[in-house]
Amino acid sequence: VDDAIYASKQAVSKVQYDWKEAKRLMEDISLRPQFLTFRSWLWAFAT
């Protein structure tokens, strides 16, 4: 169980880091605000 908790915390940290990096890049290329949401990022990532 401890290993699963550790792995999930690491996964959350990685996702948060990836989101911050992606959002910074999207802001740098001046995307419209509706494209800067996490939901939009998830959709784009999945396609």
PDB file of N, CA, C and O in Angstrom:
ATOM      1  N   VAL A   1       0.831  -1.196   0.000  1.00  0.00           N
ATOM      2  CA  VAL A   1       0.000   0.000   0.000  1.00  0.00           C
ATOM      3  C   VAL A   1       0.872   1.255   0.000  1.00  0.00           C
ATOM      4  O   VAL A   1       0.561   2.227  -0.688  1.00  0.00           O
ATOM      5  N   ASP A   2       1.953   1.236   0.762  1.00  0.00           N
ATOM      6  CA  ASP A   2       2.837   2.403   0.812  1.00  0.00           C
ATOM      7  C   ASP A   2       3.443   2.715  -0.557  1.00  0.00           C
ATOM      8  O   ASP A   2       3.602   3.877  -0.931  1.00  0.00           O
ATOM      9  N   ASP A   3       3.776   1.659  -1.294  1.00  0.00           N
ATOM     10  CA  ASP A   3       4.327   1.876  -2.637  1.00  0.00           C
ATOM     11  C   ASP A   3       3.298   2.508  -3.567  1.00  0.00           C
ATOM     12  O   ASP A   3       3.644   3.351  -4.394  1.00  0.00           O
ATOM     13  N   ALA A   4       2.050   2.108  -3.438  1.00  0.00           N
ATOM     14  CA  ALA A   4       0.982   2.681  -4.272  1.00  0.00           C
ATOM     15  C   ALA A   4       0.764   4.149  -3.931  1.00  0.00           C
ATOM     16  O   ALA A   4       0.555   4.971  -4.823  1.00  0.00           O
ATOM     17  N   ILE A   5       0.811   4.478  -2.660  1.00  0.00           N
ATOM     18  CA  ILE A   5       0.657   5.874  -2.236  1.00  0.00           C
ATOM     19  C   ILE A   5       1.812   6.707  -2.779  1.00  0.00           C
ATOM     20  O   ILE A   5       1.605   7.805  -3.295  1.00  0.00           O
ATOM     21  N   TYR A   6       3.006   6.189  -2.663  1.00  0.00           N
ATOM     22  CA  TYR A   6       4.180   6.894  -3.175  1.00  0.00           C
ATOM     23  C   TYR A   6       4.076   7.101  -4.688  1.00  0.00           C
ATOM     24  O   TYR A   6       4.339   8.192  -5.193  1.00  0.00           O
ATOM     25  N   ALA A   7       3.693   6.053  -5.397  1.00  0.00           N
ATOM     26  CA  ALA A   7       3.576   6.145  -6.857  1.00  0.00           C
ATOM     27  C   ALA A   7       2.515   7.157  -7.262  1.00  0.00           C
ATOM     28  O   ALA A   7       2.708   7.913  -8.214  1.00  0.00           O
ATOM     29  N   SER A   8       1.398   7.177  -6.548  1.00  0.00           N
ATOM     30  CA  SER A   8       0.339   8.133  -6.899  1.00  0.00           C
ATOM     31  C   SER A   8       0.777   9.567  -6.611  1.00  0.00           C
ATOM     32  O   SER A   8       0.447  10.476  -7.373  1.00  0.00           O
ATOM     33  N   LYS A   9       1.507   9.780  -5.535  1.00  0.00           N
ATOM     34  CA  LYS A   9       2.015  11.124  -5.238  1.00  0.00           C
ATOM     35  C   LYS A   9       3.012  11.571  -6.300  1.00  0.00           C
ATOM     36  O   LYS A   9       3.013  12.733  -6.704  1.00  0.00           O
ATOM     37  N   GLN A  10       3.853  10.660  -6.747  1.00  0.00           N
ATOM     38  CA  GLN A  10       4.811  10.984  -7.800  1.00  0.00           C
ATOM     39  C   GLN A  10       4.085  11.309  -9.105  1.00  0.00           C
ATOM     40  O   GLN A  10       4.472  12.233  -9.821  1.00  0.00           O
ATOM     41  N   ALA A  11       3.042  10.555  -9.411  1.00  0.00           N
ATOM     42  CA  ALA A  11       2.275  10.798 -10.635  1.00  0.00           C
ATOM     43  C   ALA A  11       1.606  12.165 -10.589  1.00  0.00           C
ATOM     44  O   ALA A  11       1.594  12.887 -11.586  1.00  0.00           O
ATOM     45  N   VAL A  12       1.054  12.520  -9.440  1.00  0.00           N
ATOM     46  CA  VAL A  12       0.416  13.830  -9.286  1.00  0.00           C
ATOM     47  C   VAL A  12       1.448  14.935  -9.467  1.00  0.00           C
ATOM     48  O   VAL A  12       1.179  15.929 -10.142  1.00  0.00           O
ATOM     49  N   SER A  13       2.607  14.775  -8.880  1.00  0.00           N
ATOM     50  CA  SER A  13       3.663  15.779  -9.022  1.00  0.00           C
ATOM     51  C   SER A  13       4.079  15.941 -10.478  1.00  0.00           C
ATOM     52  O   SER A  13       4.283  17.061 -10.948  1.00  0.00           O
ATOM     53  N   LYS A  14       4.205  14.836 -11.187  1.00  0.00           N
ATOM     54  CA  LYS A  14       4.595  14.894 -12.603  1.00  0.00           C
ATOM     55  C   LYS A  14       3.527  15.593 -13.432  1.00  0.00           C
ATOM     56  O   LYS A  14       3.851  16.415 -14.288  1.00  0.00           O
ATOM     57  N   VAL A  15       2.269  15.280 -13.191  1.00  0.00           N
ATOM     58  CA  VAL A  15       1.181  15.913 -13.941  1.00  0.00           C
ATOM     59  C   VAL A  15       1.146  17.411 -13.664  1.00  0.00           C
ATOM     60  O   VAL A  15       0.955  18.207 -14.583  1.00  0.00           O
ATOM     61  N   GLN A  16       1.330  17.800 -12.402  1.00  0.00           N
ATOM     62  CA  GLN A  16       1.334  19.224 -12.069  1.00  0.00           C
ATOM     63  C   GLN A  16       2.491  19.939 -12.765  1.00  0.00           C
ATOM     64  O   GLN A  16       2.316  21.042 -13.283  1.00  0.00           O
ATOM     65  N   TYR A  17       3.644  19.331 -12.778  1.00  0.00           N
ATOM     66  CA  TYR A  17       4.801  19.922 -13.455  1.00  0.00           C
ATOM     67  C   TYR A  17       4.544  20.048 -14.956  1.00  0.00           C
ATOM     68  O   TYR A  17       4.800  21.092 -15.556  1.00  0.00           O
ATOM     69  N   ASP A  18       4.032  18.965 -15.557  1.00  0.00           N
ATOM     70  CA  ASP A  18       3.735  18.993 -16.994  1.00  0.00           C
ATOM     71  C   ASP A  18       2.710  20.069 -17.325  1.00  0.00           C
ATOM     72  O   ASP A  18       2.831  20.756 -18.339  1.00  0.00           O
ATOM     73  N   TRP A  19       1.692  20.217 -16.463  1.00  0.00           N
ATOM     74  CA  TRP A  19       0.661  21.232 -16.700  1.00  0.00           C
ATOM     75  C   TRP A  19       1.260  22.633 -16.637  1.00  0.00           C
ATOM     76  O   TRP A  19       0.952  23.478 -17.477  1.00  0.00           O
ATOM     77  N   LYS A  20       2.109  22.882 -15.653  1.00  0.00           N
ATOM     78  CA  LYS A  20       2.725  24.206 -15.537  1.00  0.00           C
ATOM     79  C   LYS A  20       3.584  24.520 -16.757  1.00  0.00           C
ATOM     80  O   LYS A  20       3.551  25.639 -17.270  1.00  0.00           O
ATOM     81  N   GLU A  21       4.345  23.547 -17.216  1.00  0.00           N
ATOM     82  CA  GLU A  21       5.180  23.742 -18.397  1.00  0.00           C
ATOM     83  C   GLU A  21       4.325  23.972 -19.640  1.00  0.00           C
ATOM     84  O   GLU A  21       4.614  24.860 -20.443  1.00  0.00           O
ATOM     85  N   ALA A  22       3.288  23.180 -19.793  1.00  0.00           N
ATOM     86  CA  ALA A  22       2.418  23.324 -20.963  1.00  0.00           C
ATOM     87  C   ALA A  22       1.700  24.667 -20.942  1.00  0.00           C
ATOM     88  O   ALA A  22       1.579  25.325 -21.975  1.00  0.00           O
ATOM     89  N   LYS A  23       1.226  25.074 -19.772  1.00  0.00           N
ATOM     90  CA  LYS A  23       0.508  26.346 -19.676  1.00  0.00           C
ATOM     91  C   LYS A  23       1.449  27.512 -19.985  1.00  0.00           C
ATOM     92  O   LYS A  23       1.059  28.461 -20.665  1.00  0.00           O
ATOM     93  N   ARG A  24       2.662  27.445 -19.498  1.00  0.00           N
ATOM     94  CA  ARG A  24       3.636  28.497 -19.782  1.00  0.00           C
ATOM     95  C   ARG A  24       3.881  28.597 -21.290  1.00  0.00           C
ATOM     96  O   ARG A  24       3.931  29.696 -21.843  1.00  0.00           O
ATOM     97  N   LEU A  25       4.030  27.465 -21.938  1.00  0.00           N
ATOM     98  CA  LEU A  25       4.237  27.460 -23.385  1.00  0.00           C
ATOM     99  C   LEU A  25       3.015  28.025 -24.114  1.00  0.00           C
ATOM    100  O   LEU A  25       3.156  28.820 -25.044  1.00  0.00           O
ATOM    101  N   MET A  26       1.820  27.614 -23.692  1.00  0.00           N
ATOM    102  CA  MET A  26       0.601  28.098 -24.340  1.00  0.00           C
ATOM    103  C   MET A  26       0.446  29.604 -24.157  1.00  0.00           C
ATOM    104  O   MET A  26      -0.021  30.290 -25.067  1.00  0.00           O
ATOM    105  N   GLU A  27       0.828  30.123 -23.005  1.00  0.00           N
ATOM    106  CA  GLU A  27       0.774  31.571 -22.787  1.00  0.00           C
ATOM    107  C   GLU A  27       1.808  32.285 -23.658  1.00  0.00           C
ATOM    108  O   GLU A  27       1.546  33.370 -24.177  1.00  0.00           O
ATOM    109  N   ASP A  28       2.978  31.676 -23.813  1.00  0.00           N
ATOM    110  CA  ASP A  28       4.029  32.274 -24.645  1.00  0.00           C
ATOM    111  C   ASP A  28       3.604  32.404 -26.102  1.00  0.00           C
ATOM    112  O   ASP A  28       3.990  33.356 -26.781  1.00  0.00           O
ATOM    113  N   ILE A  29       2.815  31.455 -26.581  1.00  0.00           N
ATOM    114  CA  ILE A  29       2.373  31.535 -27.977  1.00  0.00           C
ATOM    115  C   ILE A  29       1.015  32.227 -28.097  1.00  0.00           C
ATOM    116  O   ILE A  29       0.390  32.209 -29.157  1.00  0.00           O
ATOM    117  N   SER A  30       0.573  32.829 -27.007  1.00  0.00           N
ATOM    118  CA  SER A  30      -0.629  33.678 -26.981  1.00  0.00           C
ATOM    119  C   SER A  30      -1.905  32.963 -27.407  1.00  0.00           C
ATOM    120  O   SER A  30      -2.666  33.465 -28.234  1.00  0.00           O
ATOM    121  N   LEU A  31      -2.126  31.794 -26.837  1.00  0.00           N
ATOM    122  CA  LEU A  31      -3.392  31.115 -27.107  1.00  0.00           C
ATOM    123  C   LEU A  31      -4.532  31.844 -26.416  1.00  0.00           C
ATOM    124  O   LEU A  31      -4.337  32.514 -25.402  1.00  0.00           O
ATOM    125  N   ARG A  32      -5.713  31.707 -26.975  1.00  0.00           N
ATOM    126  CA  ARG A  32      -6.885  32.333 -26.366  1.00  0.00           C
ATOM    127  C   ARG A  32      -7.155  31.699 -25.005  1.00  0.00           C
ATOM    128  O   ARG A  32      -6.807  30.538 -24.788  1.00  0.00           O
ATOM    129  N   PRO A  33      -7.774  32.447 -24.081  1.00  0.00           N
ATOM    130  CA  PRO A  33      -7.991  31.958 -22.718  1.00  0.00           C
ATOM    131  C   PRO A  33      -8.728  30.618 -22.627  1.00  0.00           C
ATOM    132  O   PRO A  33      -8.415  29.808 -21.755  1.00  0.00           O
ATOM    133  N   GLN A  34      -9.701  30.370 -23.512  1.00  0.00           N
ATOM    134  CA  GLN A  34     -10.433  29.108 -23.410  1.00  0.00           C
ATOM    135  C   GLN A  34      -9.551  27.905 -23.730  1.00  0.00           C
ATOM    136  O   GLN A  34      -9.886  26.780 -23.357  1.00  0.00           O
ATOM    137  N   PHE A  35      -8.437  28.122 -24.411  1.00  0.00           N
ATOM    138  CA  PHE A  35      -7.520  27.030 -24.703  1.00  0.00           C
ATOM    139  C   PHE A  35      -6.489  26.825 -23.595  1.00  0.00           C
ATOM    140  O   PHE A  35      -5.686  25.894 -23.662  1.00  0.00           O
ATOM    141  N   LEU A  36      -6.504  27.671 -22.597  1.00  0.00           N
ATOM    142  CA  LEU A  36      -5.541  27.562 -21.500  1.00  0.00           C
ATOM    143  C   LEU A  36      -6.086  26.773 -20.317  1.00  0.00           C
ATOM    144  O   LEU A  36      -5.421  26.680 -19.285  1.00  0.00           O
ATOM    145  N   THR A  37      -7.272  26.209 -20.444  1.00  0.00           N
ATOM    146  CA  THR A  37      -7.846  25.452 -19.331  1.00  0.00           C
ATOM    147  C   THR A  37      -7.249  24.052 -19.283  1.00  0.00           C
ATOM    148  O   THR A  37      -6.753  23.533 -20.284  1.00  0.00           O
ATOM    149  N   PHE A  38      -7.308  23.466 -18.122  1.00  0.00           N
ATOM    150  CA  PHE A  38      -6.796  22.114 -17.943  1.00  0.00           C
ATOM    151  C   PHE A  38      -7.598  21.125 -18.782  1.00  0.00           C
ATOM    152  O   PHE A  38      -7.037  20.188 -19.350  1.00  0.00           O
ATOM    153  N   ARG A  39      -8.901  21.335 -18.858  1.00  0.00           N
ATOM    154  CA  ARG A  39      -9.761  20.446 -19.647  1.00  0.00           C
ATOM    155  C   ARG A  39      -9.353  20.476 -21.123  1.00  0.00           C
ATOM    156  O   ARG A  39      -9.304  19.430 -21.771  1.00  0.00           O
ATOM    157  N   SER A  40      -9.066  21.646 -21.648  1.00  0.00           N
ATOM    158  CA  SER A  40      -8.616  21.758 -23.042  1.00  0.00           C
ATOM    159  C   SER A  40      -7.284  21.048 -23.237  1.00  0.00           C
ATOM    160  O   SER A  40      -7.062  20.389 -24.252  1.00  0.00           O
ATOM    161  N   TRP A  41      -6.419  21.187 -22.275  1.00  0.00           N
ATOM    162  CA  TRP A  41      -5.112  20.542 -22.349  1.00  0.00           C
ATOM    163  C   TRP A  41      -5.264  19.022 -22.336  1.00  0.00           C
ATOM    164  O   TRP A  41      -4.581  18.323 -23.084  1.00  0.00           O
ATOM    165  N   LEU A  42      -6.158  18.510 -21.489  1.00  0.00           N
ATOM    166  CA  LEU A  42      -6.388  17.066 -21.455  1.00  0.00           C
ATOM    167  C   LEU A  42      -6.933  16.569 -22.787  1.00  0.00           C
ATOM    168  O   LEU A  42      -6.506  15.530 -23.290  1.00  0.00           O
ATOM    169  N   TRP A  43      -7.874  17.312 -23.354  1.00  0.00           N
ATOM    170  CA  TRP A  43      -8.445  16.922 -24.641  1.00  0.00           C
ATOM    171  C   TRP A  43      -7.354  16.880 -25.710  1.00  0.00           C
ATOM    172  O   TRP A  43      -7.263  15.912 -26.465  1.00  0.00           O
ATOM    173  N   ALA A  44      -6.542  17.907 -25.775  1.00  0.00           N
ATOM    174  CA  ALA A  44      -5.487  17.966 -26.783  1.00  0.00           C
ATOM    175  C   ALA A  44      -4.458  16.859 -26.570  1.00  0.00           C
ATOM    176  O   ALA A  44      -3.952  16.278 -27.530  1.00  0.00           O
ATOM    177  N   PHE A  45      -4.159  16.579 -25.327  1.00  0.00           N
ATOM    178  CA  PHE A  45      -3.184  15.538 -25.010  1.00  0.00           C
ATOM    179  C   PHE A  45      -3.695  14.164 -25.438  1.00  0.00           C
ATOM    180  O   PHE A  45      -2.915  13.318 -25.874  1.00  0.00           O
ATOM    181  N   ALA A  46      -5.003  13.944 -25.314  1.00  0.00           N
ATOM    182  CA  ALA A  46      -5.591  12.646 -25.630  1.00  0.00           C
ATOM    183  C   ALA A  46      -5.765  12.424 -27.134  1.00  0.00           C
ATOM    184  O   ALA A  46      -5.927  11.288 -27.579  1.00  0.00           O
ATOM    185  N   THR A  47      -5.733  13.501 -27.913  1.00  0.00           N
ATOM    186  CA  THR A  47      -5.971  13.340 -29.357  1.00  0.00           C
ATOM    187  C   THR A  47      -4.681  13.262 -30.139  1.00  0.00           C
ATOM    188  O   THR A  47      -4.709  13.127 -31.363  1.00  0.00           O
TER     189      THR A  47
END
